[in-house]
Amino acid sequence: VAQVPVAEGKSVQQTVELLTRKLELLGAEKQGTFCVDCETYHTAASTIGSQGQTGKLMYVMHNSEYPLSCFALFENGPCLIADANFDILMVKLKGFFQNAKANKIESRGTRYQYCDFLVKVGTVTMGPSARGISVEVEYCPCVIANDCWSLLMEFMQSFMGSHAPGVPSVFSTKHDSVYGPADTMVQYMELFNKIRKQQQVPVAGIR
């Protein structure tokens, strides 16, 4: 999962169109749409106590690729895979975790199939505005991430050029173990947090 910068002089939407056009020229075929969303929960003030502990953030995420699952992730921590009704449980836990409502972020776009590759190009939005572009590439026949990284890299360069990403941080802990849905969600969480942080930096010259 990688972030693609917006092309110079283009909007987010125009850059997405440029990417999808390149994919279609390669011969990729549309296979419906996808959506990954993420809601942020912070530790409720009442549970932090007087020891000066800092509140923890928890991210509750959904991925249309896994419609019956819900993912709960802590930054630098474990990823819990639960049933879809985990959201109802979070409402009951509001004494411990509170929803930072203004922080909902999602990536939505088109799925493409190209031979054994599955590619998802999404527009990342927070509220009503587009904040960035995500690209997810999966090589379907292989479940050991390190075995197919050079092949993935070569394919990504064919339509992303110099914006193809480096090795994702989740790979360093996986080595030769099996790659699973949670590893994809960790990458989306990192990408969403990066985009959130970019939005907080004031841009010079904008009044």
C-alpha positions in Angstrom: 0.0 0.0 0.0 1.6 3.3 -1.1 0.7 7.0 -1.3 1.1 8.6 -4.7 1.8 12.3 -4.8 -0.6 14.5 -6.7 0.8 15.3 -10.2 2.0 18.9 -10.6 -0.7 21.2 -11.8 -3.3 18.4 -11.4 -6.1 17.8 -8.9 -6.3 14.5 -6.9 -9.1 13.3 -9.3 -7.0 14.1 -12.4 -4.0 12.2 -11.0 -6.2 9.2 -10.2 -7.4 9.3 -13.8 -3.8 9.4 -15.1 -2.9 6.3 -13.0 -6.0 4.3 -14.0 -5.5 5.2 -17.6 -1.9 3.8 -17.4 -3.3 0.6 -15.9 -5.9 0.3 -18.6 -3.3 0.8 -21.3 -1.3 -2.1 -19.7 -4.4 -4.2 -20.1 -5.8 -4.1 -16.6 -9.6 -4.7 -16.3 -12.0 -3.1 -13.9 -13.3 -5.5 -11.2 -15.7 -3.3 -9.2 -14.9 -0.9 -6.4 -13.4 -1.0 -2.9 -13.4 1.0 0.3 -11.1 1.0 3.3 -12.2 3.2 6.2 -10.7 4.1 9.5 -12.2 5.7 12.7 -9.9 6.9 15.5 -10.7 6.2 19.1 -8.8 7.8 22.0 -8.6 6.6 25.6 -11.3 8.3 27.6 -10.0 10.9 30.0 -11.6 9.1 33.0 -9.5 6.0 32.4 -6.1 7.7 32.1 -5.8 8.3 35.8 -3.5 10.6 37.7 -0.3 8.7 36.9 0.4 11.1 34.0 -0.1 8.3 31.5 -0.6 9.3 27.9 -3.8 8.3 26.2 -3.6 5.6 23.5 -5.1 5.8 20.1 -7.0 2.9 18.6 -8.0 2.6 15.0 -11.1 0.7 14.0 -11.0 -0.1 10.3 -13.1 -1.9 7.7 -12.1 -3.2 4.3 -14.6 -4.1 1.6 -12.4 -7.0 0.6 -13.2 -8.6 4.0 -16.8 -7.6 4.5 -17.4 -9.8 7.5 -14.4 -8.5 9.5 -13.5 -5.5 11.5 -9.9 -4.6 12.3 -8.8 -2.9 15.5 -5.2 -1.6 15.5 -3.0 0.2 18.1 -0.1 2.2 16.7 3.0 0.0 17.0 0.8 -2.6 18.6 -1.3 -5.6 17.9 -4.0 -5.9 15.3 -7.2 -7.5 16.4 -9.4 -9.1 13.7 -13.0 -9.3 14.9 -16.5 -9.9 13.5 -18.2 -7.0 11.8 -20.4 -6.3 14.8 -17.2 -5.1 16.8 -18.5 -1.5 16.0 -21.5 -2.2 18.4 -19.1 -3.3 21.1 -17.1 0.0 20.7 -20.3 2.0 21.5 -20.6 0.0 24.7 -17.0 0.7 25.6 -17.4 4.5 25.3 -16.4 4.8 28.9 -12.9 3.6 27.9 -12.6 4.6 24.3 -14.1 7.7 22.7 -14.6 8.3 19.0 -12.7 11.2 17.6 -15.5 11.9 15.1 -13.8 14.5 13.0 -10.9 12.1 12.3 -12.7 9.6 10.1 -10.7 8.9 7.0 -11.3 6.6 4.1 -9.9 5.5 0.7 -12.4 4.6 -2.0 -11.9 3.8 -5.6 -11.7 1.1 -8.4 -10.3 -2.4 -8.3 -8.3 -3.6 -11.3 -7.2 -7.1 -12.2 -4.1 -7.5 -14.4 -3.0 -11.1 -14.9 -2.2 -12.3 -11.3 -2.1 -8.8 -9.9 -4.9 -7.0 -8.0 -4.6 -3.2 -8.0 -6.7 -0.7 -6.1 -6.4 3.0 -6.8 -8.2 5.0 -4.2 -9.0 8.6 -3.3 -8.3 9.3 0.3 -10.9 11.6 1.9 -11.4 13.2 5.2 -14.8 14.7 5.6 -15.8 16.3 2.3 -12.3 16.9 0.9 -9.9 14.7 -1.0 -6.6 14.5 0.8 -4.5 12.1 -1.2 -4.2 9.0 -3.3 -3.5 5.4 -2.3 -2.4 2.5 -4.4 -2.6 -1.1 -3.2 -1.0 -3.9 -5.2 -1.4 -7.6 -4.5 0.3 -10.5 -6.3 -2.5 -13.1 -5.7 -0.6 -16.4 -6.1 2.0 -15.7 -3.5 1.5 -15.4 0.3 5.2 -15.0 1.3 5.7 -11.3 0.9 9.5 -11.3 0.5 9.3 -14.0 -2.3 7.5 -11.7 -4.7 8.7 -8.2 -3.6 11.0 -7.7 -6.7 8.2 -8.8 -9.0 5.7 -6.4 -7.3 8.3 -3.6 -7.5 8.8 -4.2 -11.2 5.1 -4.2 -11.9 4.4 -1.0 -9.8 7.2 0.8 -11.6 5.4 0.1 -14.9 2.5 2.4 -14.0 3.8 4.4 -11.0 7.2 5.2 -12.3 9.5 6.8 -9.7 6.6 6.9 -7.2 6.8 3.1 -6.6 7.3 2.7 -2.9 10.1 1.2 -0.9 9.7 -2.0 1.1 6.8 -1.6 3.6 7.8 -1.7 7.3 5.5 -4.7 7.9 7.8 -6.8 5.7 10.7 -6.4 8.0 8.9 -8.3 10.8 7.4 -10.9 8.4 10.6 -12.2 6.7 9.5 -15.6 5.4 6.2 -15.8 7.2 2.7 -15.7 5.6 1.3 -12.3 4.7 -2.3 -11.7 5.9 -5.1 -9.2 5.8 -3.9 -7.5 9.0 -0.6 -6.6 7.3 -2.5 -4.7 4.6 -4.5 -2.9 7.3 -1.4 -1.8 9.2 -0.1 -0.3 5.9 -3.4 1.6 5.4 -3.2 2.8 9.0 0.3 4.1 8.4 -0.7 5.8 5.2 -3.8 7.4 6.7 -1.7 8.8 9.7 0.9 10.1 7.3 -1.8 12.0 5.3 -3.4 13.3 8.5 0.0 14.7 9.6 0.5 16.3 6.2 -2.8 18.2 6.6 -1.7 19.6 10.0 1.3 21.3 8.6 0.4 24.9 7.6 1.3 25.7 4.0 3.3 28.9 3.6 1.8 31.5 1.4 -1.8 30.4 1.8 -3.9 33.0 3.5 
